[in-house]
Amino acid sequence: MIITTTNGIEGRQIDDYRGIVVGEAIMGANVVRDVFASITDIVGGRSGAYESKLQDARDTALRELEERAMAKGAHAVVGVDLDYEVVGQSMLMVSASGTAVTLK
């Protein structure tokens, strides 16, 4: 399945719009990771623990998006937008939304 942030797919024609699809993921970061991330933030550098958690959440949201598009009989999802939010003190939410389409 093609998943793209653009409104169309070069060389392909959209045949039918199947509706908006959304995938979400809410991930919690555990206390040990929070402590090590705080230390990394204090001394500088990147927080590998949080980067890994963010990647997991993004992958999950996009996988859900694809599954929901497939359930609508779509060949692609166009106009994909990724949003990131912090929920509470230590929860990360990633949502991916776009338009499910069929292609000629």
Phi and psi restraints in degrees (range 20) as a CNS / XPLOR table:
assign (resid 1 and name C) (resid 2 and name N)
       (resid 2 and name CA) (resid 2 and name C) 1.0 -87.7 20.0 2
assign (resid 2 and name N) (resid 2 and name CA)
       (resid 2 and name C) (resid 3 and name N) 1.0 128.5 20.0 2
assign (resid 2 and name C) (resid 3 and name N)
       (resid 3 and name CA) (resid 3 and name C) 1.0 -125.5 20.0 2
assign (resid 3 and name N) (resid 3 and name CA)
       (resid 3 and name C) (resid 4 and name N) 1.0 121.1 20.0 2
assign (resid 3 and name C) (resid 4 and name N)
       (resid 4 and name CA) (resid 4 and name C) 1.0 -142.7 20.0 2
assign (resid 4 and name N) (resid 4 and name CA)
       (resid 4 and name C) (resid 5 and name N) 1.0 152.5 20.0 2
assign (resid 4 and name C) (resid 5 and name N)
       (resid 5 and name CA) (resid 5 and name C) 1.0 -83.6 20.0 2
assign (resid 5 and name N) (resid 5 and name CA)
       (resid 5 and name C) (resid 6 and name N) 1.0 -11.6 20.0 2
assign (resid 5 and name C) (resid 6 and name N)
       (resid 6 and name CA) (resid 6 and name C) 1.0 -80.2 20.0 2
assign (resid 6 and name N) (resid 6 and name CA)
       (resid 6 and name C) (resid 7 and name N) 1.0 164.7 20.0 2
assign (resid 6 and name C) (resid 7 and name N)
       (resid 7 and name CA) (resid 7 and name C) 1.0 -85.3 20.0 2
assign (resid 7 and name N) (resid 7 and name CA)
       (resid 7 and name C) (resid 8 and name N) 1.0 -5.1 20.0 2
assign (resid 7 and name C) (resid 8 and name N)
       (resid 8 and name CA) (resid 8 and name C) 1.0 -151.9 20.0 2
assign (resid 8 and name N) (resid 8 and name CA)
       (resid 8 and name C) (resid 9 and name N) 1.0 177.6 20.0 2
assign (resid 8 and name C) (resid 9 and name N)
       (resid 9 and name CA) (resid 9 and name C) 1.0 -124.6 20.0 2
assign (resid 9 and name N) (resid 9 and name CA)
       (resid 9 and name C) (resid 10 and name N) 1.0 117.9 20.0 2
assign (resid 9 and name C) (resid 10 and name N)
       (resid 10 and name CA) (resid 10 and name C) 1.0 -55.8 20.0 2
assign (resid 10 and name N) (resid 10 and name CA)
       (resid 10 and name C) (resid 11 and name N) 1.0 130.0 20.0 2
assign (resid 10 and name C) (resid 11 and name N)
       (resid 11 and name CA) (resid 11 and name C) 1.0 83.4 20.0 2
assign (resid 11 and name N) (resid 11 and name CA)
       (resid 11 and name C) (resid 12 and name N) 1.0 -2.5 20.0 2
assign (resid 11 and name C) (resid 12 and name N)
       (resid 12 and name CA) (resid 12 and name C) 1.0 -126.2 20.0 2
assign (resid 12 and name N) (resid 12 and name CA)
       (resid 12 and name C) (resid 13 and name N) 1.0 147.5 20.0 2
assign (resid 12 and name C) (resid 13 and name N)
       (resid 13 and name CA) (resid 13 and name C) 1.0 -109.9 20.0 2
assign (resid 13 and name N) (resid 13 and name CA)
       (resid 13 and name C) (resid 14 and name N) 1.0 133.4 20.0 2
assign (resid 13 and name C) (resid 14 and name N)
       (resid 14 and name CA) (resid 14 and name C) 1.0 -74.8 20.0 2
assign (resid 14 and name N) (resid 14 and name CA)
       (resid 14 and name C) (resid 15 and name N) 1.0 128.2 20.0 2
assign (resid 14 and name C) (resid 15 and name N)
       (resid 15 and name CA) (resid 15 and name C) 1.0 -94.9 20.0 2
assign (resid 15 and name N) (resid 15 and name CA)
       (resid 15 and name C) (resid 16 and name N) 1.0 -40.8 20.0 2
assign (resid 15 and name C) (resid 16 and name N)
       (resid 16 and name CA) (resid 16 and name C) 1.0 -153.1 20.0 2
assign (resid 16 and name N) (resid 16 and name CA)
       (resid 16 and name C) (resid 17 and name N) 1.0 143.8 20.0 2
assign (resid 16 and name C) (resid 17 and name N)
       (resid 17 and name CA) (resid 17 and name C) 1.0 -97.5 20.0 2
assign (resid 17 and name N) (resid 17 and name CA)
       (resid 17 and name C) (resid 18 and name N) 1.0 125.6 20.0 2
assign (resid 17 and name C) (resid 18 and name N)
       (resid 18 and name CA) (resid 18 and name C) 1.0 -102.0 20.0 2
assign (resid 18 and name N) (resid 18 and name CA)
       (resid 18 and name C) (resid 19 and name N) 1.0 -0.7 20.0 2
assign (resid 18 and name C) (resid 19 and name N)
       (resid 19 and name CA) (resid 19 and name C) 1.0 112.5 20.0 2
assign (resid 19 and name N) (resid 19 and name CA)
       (resid 19 and name C) (resid 20 and name N) 1.0 172.4 20.0 2
assign (resid 19 and name C) (resid 20 and name N)
       (resid 20 and name CA) (resid 20 and name C) 1.0 -78.2 20.0 2
assign (resid 20 and name N) (resid 20 and name CA)
       (resid 20 and name C) (resid 21 and name N) 1.0 137.0 20.0 2
assign (resid 20 and name C) (resid 21 and name N)
       (resid 21 and name CA) (resid 21 and name C) 1.0 -123.9 20.0 2
assign (resid 21 and name N) (resid 21 and name CA)
       (resid 21 and name C) (resid 22 and name N) 1.0 147.9 20.0 2
assign (resid 21 and name C) (resid 22 and name N)
       (resid 22 and name CA) (resid 22 and name C) 1.0 -136.8 20.0 2
assign (resid 22 and name N) (resid 22 and name CA)
       (resid 22 and name C) (resid 23 and name N) 1.0 141.7 20.0 2
assign (resid 22 and name C) (resid 23 and name N)
       (resid 23 and name CA) (resid 23 and name C) 1.0 -127.1 20.0 2
assign (resid 23 and name N) (resid 23 and name CA)
       (resid 23 and name C) (resid 24 and name N) 1.0 136.5 20.0 2
assign (resid 23 and name C) (resid 24 and name N)
       (resid 24 and name CA) (resid 24 and name C) 1.0 -128.6 20.0 2
assign (resid 24 and name N) (resid 24 and name CA)
       (resid 24 and name C) (resid 25 and name N) 1.0 154.1 20.0 2
assign (resid 24 and name C) (resid 25 and name N)
       (resid 25 and name CA) (resid 25 and name C) 1.0 -146.6 20.0 2
assign (resid 25 and name N) (resid 25 and name CA)
       (resid 25 and name C) (resid 26 and name N) 1.0 130.5 20.0 2
assign (resid 25 and name C) (resid 26 and name N)
       (resid 26 and name CA) (resid 26 and name C) 1.0 -119.8 20.0 2
assign (resid 26 and name N) (resid 26 and name CA)
       (resid 26 and name C) (resid 27 and name N) 1.0 120.8 20.0 2
assign (resid 26 and name C) (resid 27 and name N)
       (resid 27 and name CA) (resid 27 and name C) 1.0 -119.6 20.0 2
assign (resid 27 and name N) (resid 27 and name CA)
       (resid 27 and name C) (resid 28 and name N) 1.0 139.3 20.0 2
assign (resid 27 and name C) (resid 28 and name N)
       (resid 28 and name CA) (resid 28 and name C) 1.0 -98.6 20.0 2
assign (resid 28 and name N) (resid 28 and name CA)
       (resid 28 and name C) (resid 29 and name N) 1.0 144.9 20.0 2
assign (resid 28 and name C) (resid 29 and name N)
       (resid 29 and name CA) (resid 29 and name C) 1.0 -105.0 20.0 2
assign (resid 29 and name N) (resid 29 and name CA)
       (resid 29 and name C) (resid 30 and name N) 1.0 130.4 20.0 2
assign (resid 29 and name C) (resid 30 and name N)
       (resid 30 and name CA) (resid 30 and name C) 1.0 -77.9 20.0 2
assign (resid 30 and name N) (resid 30 and name CA)
       (resid 30 and name C) (resid 31 and name N) 1.0 167.7 20.0 2
assign (resid 30 and name C) (resid 31 and name N)
       (resid 31 and name CA) (resid 31 and name C) 1.0 -62.4 20.0 2
assign (resid 31 and name N) (resid 31 and name CA)
       (resid 31 and name C) (resid 32 and name N) 1.0 -41.0 20.0 2
assign (resid 31 and name C) (resid 32 and name N)
       (resid 32 and name CA) (resid 32 and name C) 1.0 -61.5 20.0 2
assign (resid 32 and name N) (resid 32 and name CA)
       (resid 32 and name C) (resid 33 and name N) 1.0 -44.5 20.0 2
assign (resid 32 and name C) (resid 33 and name N)
       (resid 33 and name CA) (resid 33 and name C) 1.0 -63.2 20.0 2
assign (resid 33 and name N) (resid 33 and name CA)
       (resid 33 and name C) (resid 34 and name N) 1.0 -39.6 20.0 2
assign (resid 33 and name C) (resid 34 and name N)
       (resid 34 and name CA) (resid 34 and name C) 1.0 -59.5 20.0 2
assign (resid 34 and name N) (resid 34 and name CA)
       (resid 34 and name C) (resid 35 and name N) 1.0 -42.9 20.0 2
assign (resid 34 and name C) (resid 35 and name N)
       (resid 35 and name CA) (resid 35 and name C) 1.0 -64.4 20.0 2
assign (resid 35 and name N) (resid 35 and name CA)
       (resid 35 and name C) (resid 36 and name N) 1.0 -49.0 20.0 2
assign (resid 35 and name C) (resid 36 and name N)
       (resid 36 and name CA) (resid 36 and name C) 1.0 -64.8 20.0 2
assign (resid 36 and name N) (resid 36 and name CA)
       (resid 36 and name C) (resid 37 and name N) 1.0 -35.8 20.0 2
assign (resid 36 and name C) (resid 37 and name N)
       (resid 37 and name CA) (resid 37 and name C) 1.0 -65.6 20.0 2
assign (resid 37 and name N) (resid 37 and name CA)
       (resid 37 and name C) (resid 38 and name N) 1.0 -38.2 20.0 2
assign (resid 37 and name C) (resid 38 and name N)
       (resid 38 and name CA) (resid 38 and name C) 1.0 -62.9 20.0 2
assign (resid 38 and name N) (resid 38 and name CA)
       (resid 38 and name C) (resid 39 and name N) 1.0 -42.6 20.0 2
assign (resid 38 and name C) (resid 39 and name N)
       (resid 39 and name CA) (resid 39 and name C) 1.0 -63.2 20.0 2
assign (resid 39 and name N) (resid 39 and name CA)
       (resid 39 and name C) (resid 40 and name N) 1.0 -43.8 20.0 2
assign (resid 39 and name C) (resid 40 and name N)
       (resid 40 and name CA) (resid 40 and name C) 1.0 -60.4 20.0 2
assign (resid 40 and name N) (resid 40 and name CA)
       (resid 40 and name C) (resid 41 and name N) 1.0 -41.8 20.0 2
assign (resid 40 and name C) (resid 41 and name N)
       (resid 41 and name CA) (resid 41 and name C) 1.0 -64.3 20.0 2
assign (resid 41 and name N) (resid 41 and name CA)
       (resid 41 and name C) (resid 42 and name N) 1.0 -36.6 20.0 2
assign (resid 41 and name C) (resid 42 and name N)
       (resid 42 and name CA) (resid 42 and name C) 1.0 -68.9 20.0 2
assign (resid 42 and name N) (resid 42 and name CA)
       (resid 42 and name C) (resid 43 and name N) 1.0 -45.7 20.0 2
assign (resid 42 and name C) (resid 43 and name N)
       (resid 43 and name CA) (resid 43 and name C) 1.0 -89.5 20.0 2
assign (resid 43 and name N) (resid 43 and name CA)
       (resid 43 and name C) (resid 44 and name N) 1.0 -4.9 20.0 2
assign (resid 43 and name C) (resid 44 and name N)
       (resid 44 and name CA) (resid 44 and name C) 1.0 93.1 20.0 2
assign (resid 44 and name N) (resid 44 and name CA)
       (resid 44 and name C) (resid 45 and name N) 1.0 162.9 20.0 2
assign (resid 44 and name C) (resid 45 and name N)
       (resid 45 and name CA) (resid 45 and name C) 1.0 108.8 20.0 2
assign (resid 45 and name N) (resid 45 and name CA)
       (resid 45 and name C) (resid 46 and name N) 1.0 -174.2 20.0 2
assign (resid 45 and name C) (resid 46 and name N)
       (resid 46 and name CA) (resid 46 and name C) 1.0 -102.6 20.0 2
assign (resid 46 and name N) (resid 46 and name CA)
       (resid 46 and name C) (resid 47 and name N) 1.0 149.2 20.0 2
assign (resid 46 and name C) (resid 47 and name N)
       (resid 47 and name CA) (resid 47 and name C) 1.0 -96.4 20.0 2
assign (resid 47 and name N) (resid 47 and name CA)
       (resid 47 and name C) (resid 48 and name N) 1.0 97.1 20.0 2
assign (resid 47 and name C) (resid 48 and name N)
       (resid 48 and name CA) (resid 48 and name C) 1.0 -60.4 20.0 2
assign (resid 48 and name N) (resid 48 and name CA)
       (resid 48 and name C) (resid 49 and name N) 1.0 -34.7 20.0 2
assign (resid 48 and name C) (resid 49 and name N)
       (resid 49 and name CA) (resid 49 and name C) 1.0 -63.3 20.0 2
assign (resid 49 and name N) (resid 49 and name CA)
       (resid 49 and name C) (resid 50 and name N) 1.0 -45.6 20.0 2
assign (resid 49 and name C) (resid 50 and name N)
       (resid 50 and name CA) (resid 50 and name C) 1.0 -72.2 20.0 2
assign (resid 50 and name N) (resid 50 and name CA)
       (resid 50 and name C) (resid 51 and name N) 1.0 -36.3 20.0 2
assign (resid 50 and name C) (resid 51 and name N)
       (resid 51 and name CA) (resid 51 and name C) 1.0 -62.3 20.0 2
assign (resid 51 and name N) (resid 51 and name CA)
       (resid 51 and name C) (resid 52 and name N) 1.0 -40.9 20.0 2
assign (resid 51 and name C) (resid 52 and name N)
       (resid 52 and name CA) (resid 52 and name C) 1.0 -64.9 20.0 2
assign (resid 52 and name N) (resid 52 and name CA)
       (resid 52 and name C) (resid 53 and name N) 1.0 -42.9 20.0 2
assign (resid 52 and name C) (resid 53 and name N)
       (resid 53 and name CA) (resid 53 and name C) 1.0 -63.9 20.0 2
assign (resid 53 and name N) (resid 53 and name CA)
       (resid 53 and name C) (resid 54 and name N) 1.0 -40.9 20.0 2
assign (resid 53 and name C) (resid 54 and name N)
       (resid 54 and name CA) (resid 54 and name C) 1.0 -63.6 20.0 2
assign (resid 54 and name N) (resid 54 and name CA)
       (resid 54 and name C) (resid 55 and name N) 1.0 -43.3 20.0 2
assign (resid 54 and name C) (resid 55 and name N)
       (resid 55 and name CA) (resid 55 and name C) 1.0 -62.2 20.0 2
assign (resid 55 and name N) (resid 55 and name CA)
       (resid 55 and name C) (resid 56 and name N) 1.0 -42.9 20.0 2
assign (resid 55 and name C) (resid 56 and name N)
       (resid 56 and name CA) (resid 56 and name C) 1.0 -60.0 20.0 2
assign (resid 56 and name N) (resid 56 and name CA)
       (resid 56 and name C) (resid 57 and name N) 1.0 -44.9 20.0 2
assign (resid 56 and name C) (resid 57 and name N)
       (resid 57 and name CA) (resid 57 and name C) 1.0 -64.9 20.0 2
assign (resid 57 and name N) (resid 57 and name CA)
       (resid 57 and name C) (resid 58 and name N) 1.0 -43.0 20.0 2
assign (resid 57 and name C) (resid 58 and name N)
       (resid 58 and name CA) (resid 58 and name C) 1.0 -63.8 20.0 2
assign (resid 58 and name N) (resid 58 and name CA)
       (resid 58 and name C) (resid 59 and name N) 1.0 -44.7 20.0 2
assign (resid 58 and name C) (resid 59 and name N)
       (resid 59 and name CA) (resid 59 and name C) 1.0 -60.9 20.0 2
assign (resid 59 and name N) (resid 59 and name CA)
       (resid 59 and name C) (resid 60 and name N) 1.0 -42.2 20.0 2
assign (resid 59 and name C) (resid 60 and name N)
       (resid 60 and name CA) (resid 60 and name C) 1.0 -64.2 20.0 2
assign (resid 60 and name N) (resid 60 and name CA)
       (resid 60 and name C) (resid 61 and name N) 1.0 -45.1 20.0 2
assign (resid 60 and name C) (resid 61 and name N)
       (resid 61 and name CA) (resid 61 and name C) 1.0 -62.6 20.0 2
assign (resid 61 and name N) (resid 61 and name CA)
       (resid 61 and name C) (resid 62 and name N) 1.0 -43.2 20.0 2
assign (resid 61 and name C) (resid 62 and name N)
       (resid 62 and name CA) (resid 62 and name C) 1.0 -68.7 20.0 2
assign (resid 62 and name N) (resid 62 and name CA)
       (resid 62 and name C) (resid 63 and name N) 1.0 -35.6 20.0 2
assign (resid 62 and name C) (resid 63 and name N)
       (resid 63 and name CA) (resid 63 and name C) 1.0 -64.6 20.0 2
assign (resid 63 and name N) (resid 63 and name CA)
       (resid 63 and name C) (resid 64 and name N) 1.0 -43.5 20.0 2
assign (resid 63 and name C) (resid 64 and name N)
       (resid 64 and name CA) (resid 64 and name C) 1.0 -61.7 20.0 2
assign (resid 64 and name N) (resid 64 and name CA)
       (resid 64 and name C) (resid 65 and name N) 1.0 -43.8 20.0 2
assign (resid 64 and name C) (resid 65 and name N)
       (resid 65 and name CA) (resid 65 and name C) 1.0 -56.4 20.0 2
assign (resid 65 and name N) (resid 65 and name CA)
       (resid 65 and name C) (resid 66 and name N) 1.0 -47.9 20.0 2
assign (resid 65 and name C) (resid 66 and name N)
       (resid 66 and name CA) (resid 66 and name C) 1.0 -62.5 20.0 2
assign (resid 66 and name N) (resid 66 and name CA)
       (resid 66 and name C) (resid 67 and name N) 1.0 -43.9 20.0 2
assign (resid 66 and name C) (resid 67 and name N)
       (resid 67 and name CA) (resid 67 and name C) 1.0 -61.5 20.0 2
assign (resid 67 and name N) (resid 67 and name CA)
       (resid 67 and name C) (resid 68 and name N) 1.0 -41.1 20.0 2
assign (resid 67 and name C) (resid 68 and name N)
       (resid 68 and name CA) (resid 68 and name C) 1.0 -70.4 20.0 2
assign (resid 68 and name N) (resid 68 and name CA)
       (resid 68 and name C) (resid 69 and name N) 1.0 -34.1 20.0 2
assign (resid 68 and name C) (resid 69 and name N)
       (resid 69 and name CA) (resid 69 and name C) 1.0 -67.7 20.0 2
assign (resid 69 and name N) (resid 69 and name CA)
       (resid 69 and name C) (resid 70 and name N) 1.0 -42.0 20.0 2
assign (resid 69 and name C) (resid 70 and name N)
       (resid 70 and name CA) (resid 70 and name C) 1.0 -61.8 20.0 2
assign (resid 70 and name N) (resid 70 and name CA)
       (resid 70 and name C) (resid 71 and name N) 1.0 -37.9 20.0 2
assign (resid 70 and name C) (resid 71 and name N)
       (resid 71 and name CA) (resid 71 and name C) 1.0 -63.7 20.0 2
assign (resid 71 and name N) (resid 71 and name CA)
       (resid 71 and name C) (resid 72 and name N) 1.0 -23.8 20.0 2
assign (resid 71 and name C) (resid 72 and name N)
       (resid 72 and name CA) (resid 72 and name C) 1.0 -92.0 20.0 2
assign (resid 72 and name N) (resid 72 and name CA)
       (resid 72 and name C) (resid 73 and name N) 1.0 3.3 20.0 2
assign (resid 72 and name C) (resid 73 and name N)
       (resid 73 and name CA) (resid 73 and name C) 1.0 78.3 20.0 2
assign (resid 73 and name N) (resid 73 and name CA)
       (resid 73 and name C) (resid 74 and name N) 1.0 21.0 20.0 2
assign (resid 73 and name C) (resid 74 and name N)
       (resid 74 and name CA) (resid 74 and name C) 1.0 -81.1 20.0 2
assign (resid 74 and name N) (resid 74 and name CA)
       (resid 74 and name C) (resid 75 and name N) 1.0 154.3 20.0 2
assign (resid 74 and name C) (resid 75 and name N)
       (resid 75 and name CA) (resid 75 and name C) 1.0 -100.8 20.0 2
assign (resid 75 and name N) (resid 75 and name CA)
       (resid 75 and name C) (resid 76 and name N) 1.0 -18.1 20.0 2
assign (resid 75 and name C) (resid 76 and name N)
       (resid 76 and name CA) (resid 76 and name C) 1.0 -156.9 20.0 2
assign (resid 76 and name N) (resid 76 and name CA)
       (resid 76 and name C) (resid 77 and name N) 1.0 164.6 20.0 2
assign (resid 76 and name C) (resid 77 and name N)
       (resid 77 and name CA) (resid 77 and name C) 1.0 -128.0 20.0 2
assign (resid 77 and name N) (resid 77 and name CA)
       (resid 77 and name C) (resid 78 and name N) 1.0 123.5 20.0 2
assign (resid 77 and name C) (resid 78 and name N)
       (resid 78 and name CA) (resid 78 and name C) 1.0 -112.4 20.0 2
assign (resid 78 and name N) (resid 78 and name CA)
       (resid 78 and name C) (resid 79 and name N) 1.0 161.8 20.0 2
assign (resid 78 and name C) (resid 79 and name N)
       (resid 79 and name CA) (resid 79 and name C) 1.0 65.5 20.0 2
assign (resid 79 and name N) (resid 79 and name CA)
       (resid 79 and name C) (resid 80 and name N) 1.0 33.2 20.0 2
assign (resid 79 and name C) (resid 80 and name N)
       (resid 80 and name CA) (resid 80 and name C) 1.0 -68.4 20.0 2
assign (resid 80 and name N) (resid 80 and name CA)
       (resid 80 and name C) (resid 81 and name N) 1.0 134.9 20.0 2
assign (resid 80 and name C) (resid 81 and name N)
       (resid 81 and name CA) (resid 81 and name C) 1.0 -125.9 20.0 2
assign (resid 81 and name N) (resid 81 and name CA)
       (resid 81 and name C) (resid 82 and name N) 1.0 133.0 20.0 2
assign (resid 81 and name C) (resid 82 and name N)
       (resid 82 and name CA) (resid 82 and name C) 1.0 -107.7 20.0 2
assign (resid 82 and name N) (resid 82 and name CA)
       (resid 82 and name C) (resid 83 and name N) 1.0 130.3 20.0 2
assign (resid 82 and name C) (resid 83 and name N)
       (resid 83 and name CA) (resid 83 and name C) 1.0 -122.6 20.0 2
assign (resid 83 and name N) (resid 83 and name CA)
       (resid 83 and name C) (resid 84 and name N) 1.0 143.0 20.0 2
assign (resid 83 and name C) (resid 84 and name N)
       (resid 84 and name CA) (resid 84 and name C) 1.0 -124.0 20.0 2
assign (resid 84 and name N) (resid 84 and name CA)
       (resid 84 and name C) (resid 85 and name N) 1.0 134.4 20.0 2
assign (resid 84 and name C) (resid 85 and name N)
       (resid 85 and name CA) (resid 85 and name C) 1.0 -140.9 20.0 2
assign (resid 85 and name N) (resid 85 and name CA)
       (resid 85 and name C) (resid 86 and name N) 1.0 149.4 20.0 2
assign (resid 85 and name C) (resid 86 and name N)
       (resid 86 and name CA) (resid 86 and name C) 1.0 -98.7 20.0 2
assign (resid 86 and name N) (resid 86 and name CA)
       (resid 86 and name C) (resid 87 and name N) 1.0 128.2 20.0 2
assign (resid 86 and name C) (resid 87 and name N)
       (resid 87 and name CA) (resid 87 and name C) 1.0 -112.6 20.0 2
assign (resid 87 and name N) (resid 87 and name CA)
       (resid 87 and name C) (resid 88 and name N) 1.0 122.5 20.0 2
assign (resid 87 and name C) (resid 88 and name N)
       (resid 88 and name CA) (resid 88 and name C) 1.0 67.6 20.0 2
assign (resid 88 and name N) (resid 88 and name CA)
       (resid 88 and name C) (resid 89 and name N) 1.0 -147.6 20.0 2
assign (resid 88 and name C) (resid 89 and name N)
       (resid 89 and name CA) (resid 89 and name C) 1.0 -88.3 20.0 2
assign (resid 89 and name N) (resid 89 and name CA)
       (resid 89 and name C) (resid 90 and name N) 1.0 -31.1 20.0 2
assign (resid 89 and name C) (resid 90 and name N)
       (resid 90 and name CA) (resid 90 and name C) 1.0 -145.1 20.0 2
assign (resid 90 and name N) (resid 90 and name CA)
       (resid 90 and name C) (resid 91 and name N) 1.0 24.9 20.0 2
assign (resid 90 and name C) (resid 91 and name N)
       (resid 91 and name CA) (resid 91 and name C) 1.0 -108.6 20.0 2
assign (resid 91 and name N) (resid 91 and name CA)
       (resid 91 and name C) (resid 92 and name N) 1.0 138.5 20.0 2
assign (resid 91 and name C) (resid 92 and name N)
       (resid 92 and name CA) (resid 92 and name C) 1.0 -114.6 20.0 2
assign (resid 92 and name N) (resid 92 and name CA)
       (resid 92 and name C) (resid 93 and name N) 1.0 128.8 20.0 2
assign (resid 92 and name C) (resid 93 and name N)
       (resid 93 and name CA) (resid 93 and name C) 1.0 -115.1 20.0 2
assign (resid 93 and name N) (resid 93 and name CA)
       (resid 93 and name C) (resid 94 and name N) 1.0 130.9 20.0 2
assign (resid 93 and name C) (resid 94 and name N)
       (resid 94 and name CA) (resid 94 and name C) 1.0 -121.3 20.0 2
assign (resid 94 and name N) (resid 94 and name CA)
       (resid 94 and name C) (resid 95 and name N) 1.0 129.8 20.0 2
assign (resid 94 and name C) (resid 95 and name N)
       (resid 95 and name CA) (resid 95 and name C) 1.0 -125.1 20.0 2
assign (resid 95 and name N) (resid 95 and name CA)
       (resid 95 and name C) (resid 96 and name N) 1.0 141.4 20.0 2
assign (resid 95 and name C) (resid 96 and name N)
       (resid 96 and name CA) (resid 96 and name C) 1.0 -123.2 20.0 2
assign (resid 96 and name N) (resid 96 and name CA)
       (resid 96 and name C) (resid 97 and name N) 1.0 129.1 20.0 2
assign (resid 96 and name C) (resid 97 and name N)
       (resid 97 and name CA) (resid 97 and name C) 1.0 -133.9 20.0 2
assign (resid 97 and name N) (resid 97 and name CA)
       (resid 97 and name C) (resid 98 and name N) 1.0 152.7 20.0 2
assign (resid 97 and name C) (resid 98 and name N)
       (resid 98 and name CA) (resid 98 and name C) 1.0 -172.6 20.0 2
assign (resid 98 and name N) (resid 98 and name CA)
       (resid 98 and name C) (resid 99 and name N) 1.0 -175.3 20.0 2
assign (resid 98 and name C) (resid 99 and name N)
       (resid 99 and name CA) (resid 99 and name C) 1.0 -108.5 20.0 2
assign (resid 99 and name N) (resid 99 and name CA)
       (resid 99 and name C) (resid 100 and name N) 1.0 122.9 20.0 2
assign (resid 99 and name C) (resid 100 and name N)
       (resid 100 and name CA) (resid 100 and name C) 1.0 -78.3 20.0 2
assign (resid 100 and name N) (resid 100 and name CA)
       (resid 100 and name C) (resid 101 and name N) 1.0 132.7 20.0 2
assign (resid 100 and name C) (resid 101 and name N)
       (resid 101 and name CA) (resid 101 and name C) 1.0 -136.7 20.0 2
assign (resid 101 and name N) (resid 101 and name CA)
       (resid 101 and name C) (resid 102 and name N) 1.0 157.6 20.0 2
assign (resid 101 and name C) (resid 102 and name N)
       (resid 102 and name CA) (resid 102 and name C) 1.0 -105.7 20.0 2
assign (resid 102 and name N) (resid 102 and name CA)
       (resid 102 and name C) (resid 103 and name N) 1.0 153.2 20.0 2
assign (resid 102 and name C) (resid 103 and name N)
       (resid 103 and name CA) (resid 103 and name C) 1.0 -117.3 20.0 2
assign (resid 103 and name N) (resid 103 and name CA)
       (resid 103 and name C) (resid 104 and name N) 1.0 150.8 20.0 2
